[in-house]
Amino acid sequence: MPAFEYIALDADGKQKKGILEADTARQLRQLLRDSGMMLLEVNEVVANSNKGKNGNTKLTGRLKAAELSLVTRQLATLVQSGSPLEEALGTTAKQTDRKNIKRVMSAVRSKVMEGHSLANGLALFPKVFPDIYRATVAAGEQSGHLDKVLERLADYTENRQIMQQKVTNAMMYPLILTVLSIAILAGLLGYVVPKVVTVFDNMDQELPLLTRVLIDSSDFIRANGLFLLLGLFVIIFFTKKLLAIPEWRYRYHQILLKTPLIGKLNQGFNTARFARTLSILSNSGVSILEAMSISAQVIENRPMRKAVKDAVVKVREGSSIHKSLEQSGYFPPMTVYLIASGEGSGKLDEMLERAAIQQERETDSMLSTVLGLFEPLLILFMGGMVLIIVLAILLPILEMNQLVK
């Protein structure tokens, strides 16, 4: 049964928007009329973007990580309780008051009602449901264990959302502190210092070097502050454009991997995502070559992604997974060791899960240590800069007092 997005007037003349399922637009009109509403506009929900020539609403669909996690958990719970798939999809759409979720789930349900598989329905929204999600669902449908697969997917999406939120929260405070520090220094040099140093204009003696440097810095910021700010935006803009080019993005990611500490964090974060994704796919019945190819897509670092794609070729030629990954030098020895242990014992998915957990813990611990050191260092830097400004102002006053004596 297709879903329709409508705009109607209620009995009080207020405009209402919503999504309802009906066989035809005429039936929807009748349903609204029976509810005391007058239909103004109706469009069938289909999957694409913008408005089509026939007036249908075409959707790309966008769900946040938390929304995708919630939808997956609801769907897994309903399917495990024995609800038919189309009924579970319909209930998931009805239980939410968020329009974007309702649109996506209604469109997927319409596709399933037409006789297509759930994986095909999810393929209508590739930006909402990534390759790993669709491949896992397809494997679950083929094996007849969709309920268990959805449960694993729910755990996966929740863990990924928690990890993203943890990183975001961890970076938020240092970022705010850095921006405030720069703003305070700019304010001191641009507005406070010029008013204080006017006292020294009528002095015949030569000012100390530190004071002269401070005055020159203040004059430079006042004269060129807007140009510096504009230049910063231009640099950011062109850097984004440059990183959009695959070759330059690859080189940038190579530099990140070689950068002390940052490279270690980048390597650990991407390794954890790869191991967990590969574990989910292999445990769901997806072939190991296909699972590795899909898992490569969740790796943000381009050299590491290329290393996995090269490893797929080597595994296809008969090489083991751990040796193929080890040759690149991008993956931590512990992860490679656990994969080798999984291949030898026949418990690859279990060892991959352990590798993901171990790498996530190590990365989380390292990130906490780095941020724990960064905050006091930034405070010390700010204190040092304020001390320099105070000294630059006090030195001429102290010298003037000595001359008076």
Residue pairs with C-beta under 8 A, 6 or more apart in sequence:
1 21
1 22
1 23
1 109
1 110
1 113
2 21
2 22
2 23
2 44
2 45
2 110
3 19
3 20
3 21
3 44
3 45
3 93
3 103
3 106
3 107
3 109
3 110
4 19
4 20
4 21
4 22
4 25
4 28
4 42
4 43
4 44
4 45
5 17
5 18
5 19
5 42
5 43
5 44
5 45
5 57
5 103
6 17
6 18
6 19
6 20
6 28
6 32
6 39
6 40
6 41
6 42
6 43
7 15
7 16
7 17
7 39
7 40
7 41
7 42
8 15
8 16
8 18
8 32
8 37
8 38
8 39
8 40
9 15
9 16
9 37
9 38
9 40
10 16
10 36
10 37
11 36
11 37
15 40
16 37
17 99
19 45
19 93
19 99
19 102
19 103
19 106
20 28
20 31
20 32
21 90
21 106
21 109
21 110
22 28
22 31
25 42
25 44
28 39
28 42
29 39
29 42
32 38
32 39
33 39
43 51
43 55
43 56
43 57
44 56
44 57
45 57
45 59
45 103
45 106
45 107
45 110
46 52
46 56
46 57
46 58
46 59
46 107
47 58
47 59
47 60
47 61
47 107
47 124
47 125
48 58
48 59
48 60
49 58
49 59
49 60
50 58
51 57
51 58
52 58
59 103
59 104
59 107
59 125
60 125
60 127
61 100
61 103
61 104
61 107
61 124
61 125
61 127
61 128
62 100
62 127
62 128
63 71
63 100
63 101
63 104
63 128
65 157
65 160
65 161
65 164
65 165
66 161
66 165
67 98
67 100
67 101
68 128
68 129
68 157
68 161
69 154
69 157
69 158
69 160
69 161
71 92
71 96
71 101
71 105
72 150
72 153
72 154
72 157
73 154
73 157
73 158
74 91
74 92
74 95
75 88
75 89
75 92
75 150
75 154
76 147
76 150
76 151
76 153
76 154
78 87
78 88
78 91
78 92
79 85
79 88
79 146
79 147
79 150
80 147
80 150
80 151
83 91
85 112
85 118
85 146
86 109
86 112
86 113
89 105
89 108
89 109
89 112
90 105
90 106
90 109
92 101
92 105
93 101
93 102
93 105
93 106
93 109
94 102
96 102
96 105
104 125
104 128
107 121
107 124
107 125
108 118
108 121
108 122
108 124
108 125
109 121
111 120
111 121
111 124
112 118
112 121
117 138
117 141
118 137
118 141
118 146
119 134
119 135
119 137
119 138
119 141
122 128
122 129
122 133
122 134
122 137
123 129
123 134
126 134
130 297
130 298
131 294
131 297
132 277
132 280
132 281
132 294
132 295
132 297
132 298
133 153
135 281
135 286
135 290
135 291
135 294
136 149
136 152
136 153
136 280
136 281
136 284
136 286
137 146
137 149
137 150
137 153
139 149
139 281
139 284
139 285
139 286
140 146
140 147
140 148
140 149
140 150
140 284
140 285
142 285
143 149
143 284
143 285
145 285
149 284
152 280
152 283
152 284
153 280
156 276
156 277
156 280
159 276
160 273
160 276
163 272
163 360
166 364
167 269
167 367
170 367
170 368
170 371
171 371
173 371
173 375
174 371
174 374
174 375
174 378
177 375
177 378
178 378
181 378
181 381
181 382
184 382
185 382
185 385
186 221
186 225
188 386
188 389
189 214
189 217
189 218
189 221
189 389
190 218
190 221
190 222
190 225
193 214
193 215
193 218
193 389
193 393
194 218
194 219
194 222
196 393
197 211
197 214
197 215
197 218
197 393
200 207
200 211
200 396
203 396
203 400
205 396
205 399
205 400
205 403
207 215
207 396
208 392
208 395
208 396
208 399
210 388
210 391
210 392
210 395
211 392
211 393
211 395
211 396
213 392
214 388
214 389
214 392
214 393
221 228
242 248
243 249
243 252
246 302
249 302
250 302
250 303
250 306
253 266
253 301
253 302
253 303
253 304
254 302
254 303
256 262
256 263
256 266
256 301
257 263
257 266
257 267
257 301
257 303
257 304
257 330
261 366
261 370
264 366
265 363
265 366
265 367
265 370
266 301
267 301
267 304
267 330
267 331
267 332
268 332
268 359
268 362
268 363
268 366
269 363
270 299
270 300
270 301
270 304
271 304
271 331
271 332
271 335
271 355
271 359
272 356
272 359
272 360
272 363
273 298
273 299
273 300
273 356
274 295
274 296
274 298
274 299
274 304
274 308
275 335
275 339
275 352
275 353
275 355
275 356
275 359
276 352
276 353
276 356
276 360
277 294
277 295
277 298
278 291
278 292
278 295
278 352
279 349
279 350
279 352
279 353
279 356
281 290
281 291
281 294
281 295
282 288
282 291
282 348
282 349
282 352
283 349
286 294
288 315
288 321
288 348
289 312
289 315
289 316
292 308
292 311
292 312
292 315
292 321
293 309
293 312
295 308
296 305
296 308
296 309
296 312
297 305
299 305
299 308
301 330
303 328
303 330
304 328
304 330
304 331
307 325
307 328
307 330
307 331
308 325
310 324
310 328
311 321
311 324
311 325
311 327
311 328
312 324
314 323
314 324
314 327
315 321
315 324
320 340
320 343
321 339
321 343
321 348
322 336
322 337
322 339
322 340
322 343
325 331
325 335
325 336
325 339
326 336
332 359
334 355
334 358
334 359
335 355
335 358
335 359
338 351
338 352
338 354
338 355
338 358
339 348
339 351
339 352
339 355
341 351
342 348
342 349
342 350
342 351
342 352
345 351
